[in-house]
Amino acid sequence: MSVLHKIGKAFAFVVIGIVTIIVGAFMIRGTMHMWDNKDDSKKDK
């Protein structure tokens, strides 16, 4: 039973890590896009 528990914890750690990386990538893309829009609006003026 303890072996299954250790495997479950390791699996959960990997899944949470992957989800965190995906969410972080989307957040970085969003902030970069916001910065790009600010730069574009300054150039237009």
C-alpha positions in Angstrom: 0.0 0.0 0.0 2.8 2.4 0.8 4.4 1.7 -2.6 1.2 2.8 -4.4 1.0 5.8 -2.2 4.5 6.8 -3.2 3.7 6.3 -6.9 0.6 8.3 -6.6 2.4 11.2 -4.9 5.1 11.1 -7.6 2.4 11.1 -10.4 0.6 14.0 -8.8 3.9 15.9 -8.5 4.6 15.4 -12.2 1.0 16.4 -13.3 1.0 19.5 -11.1 4.4 20.4 -12.5 3.3 20.1 -16.1 0.1 22.1 -15.5 2.2 24.8 -13.7 4.5 25.0 -16.7 1.6 25.3 -19.2 -0.1 28.0 -17.1 3.1 29.9 -16.7 3.8 29.8 -20.4 0.3 31.2 -21.1 0.9 34.0 -18.5 4.3 34.9 -20.0 2.7 34.9 -23.5 -0.1 37.2 -22.2 2.2 39.7 -20.6 4.5 39.8 -23.6 1.5 40.4 -25.8 0.4 43.2 -23.5 3.8 44.8 -23.7 3.8 44.5 -27.5 0.4 46.2 -27.6 1.7 49.1 -25.4 4.7 49.5 -27.7 2.5 49.5 -30.8 0.2 52.1 -29.4 3.2 54.4 -28.6 4.5 54.0 -32.1 1.1 54.9 -33.6 1.1 58.2 -31.6 
